[in-house]
Amino acid sequence: MGQRLWEAFHQHSEQFASQYAALSQWIDDHHPVDVEALDQQLQGQPLHDVMMNIIRGWYLGVVDNSHHAQVLSYQNALMYQVPRDGMVIPTYAHNGPDYWTAEPPPVDRLLTF
């Protein structure tokens, strides 16, 4: 997923490589303790948008907010990883993507009437 996002960011913006390098350098220079601290420290700076675009890409699985955005990840997008143990990923397949690859439940778990 990381490789796909990396390539999509480069295709979507010619400035991404230099923006990413600047963000990486800023992080190396300032050593924020976590992403929340980084968010607070970058408020109002152009690098904040770069950081948010990268986070949005990992979280949503897209790098473009347009109507025709290319989906780079759906099932593995971070927005579905945290609630994964209690929520089915929204899909037309009610048991989630690729549900047919799992073993069916044993017969003794079927309802009796």
N, C-alpha and C positions, 0 to 999 in steps of 0.2 A: 504494500500500500504506500509506503514511504517513497519508493522509487516512482510509482505512478503519480503521486502528488508532486514530487520534485519536477518531473518532466512537464506536468500540466502547468505548474506555476511558471516555468520558463517559457512555455508556449503562450501563456496568457499575458505575460508582461515581459517586455525586453529589459526592463529595469530590475527584474527580480534578483538576478545574481548579485548586483551591486547593493541592492537593498538588504538582501540576506547577509551579505558580508558585513555591512554596516551594523546590522542588528547583532550579529555574532560578536563583532568587535566590542560593541557597547556592553554586551553581557560579560565578556571577558574582562573588560575594564572595571565594571561596577559590581560584579558578583552578587546579583540579587539572590536572596535565600530561596525563593520559590516564584512561581509564575504570578501569584497575586502581588508580590512585592514588585516584580517586573512591570506588571500592569500599572501599579500606582506610580512608579518612577518614570514611566514613559508617557503618562497622561499629557496630552497637548503637544506631543512631538510627532513628527512624521513617522518615526519608527514604530509608534504605537499601532498605526494602521497595518504595517507590515506584520507585526506580531499577531494582531487579531486575524489577519487573513490566513496566516499559517495555522493558527488554532482552529479557525472556522473550517479550513480544509480537512484537518484531522477529525474534527467533531462531526461535520456534516457529510464528508466524502465528496465535496465539490469545491472548486476553486473560483467559480464564477457565480455571481448572483443573478445572472440574466435568466430570461424565460427559457433559453435554449442551453442551459448549463449542462455540461457533460458530467454524468455521475461516475466517479472513479471508484467509489466503494459504497455499498449499501449495507450489506449484512455485517461488515467489519467496521463500519463507522463507529467512532467512540460514543456517539449518542445512544447507541444500543448496547453497549458493553456493560455499563453499570447496572441497569435494570434487567439484564439478560436472564437472571435466575428466576424472575417473577413476572416477566412480560414477554409475550411473543412479539417478534419484530413484525411491524405492520406489513402485510402482504396479502395477495389473493389466496395463497396457500395457508390455510388456517393454523397449521402446525409449524409455520416458519419456512424460510427458504431451505431448499434441499431436504425437506422433511422425509421424502421417500427413501433417502439413503440410510436412515436409522432403522434398526430392528423394530418391527411392530410389537405392541405389547403382547404378553403371553395370553393365551386363550383363557386361562383361569381368572384373568382380570376383566373379562367381558361381563356385561350386565346379564342378570338372569331375571326372567319374568315369570 
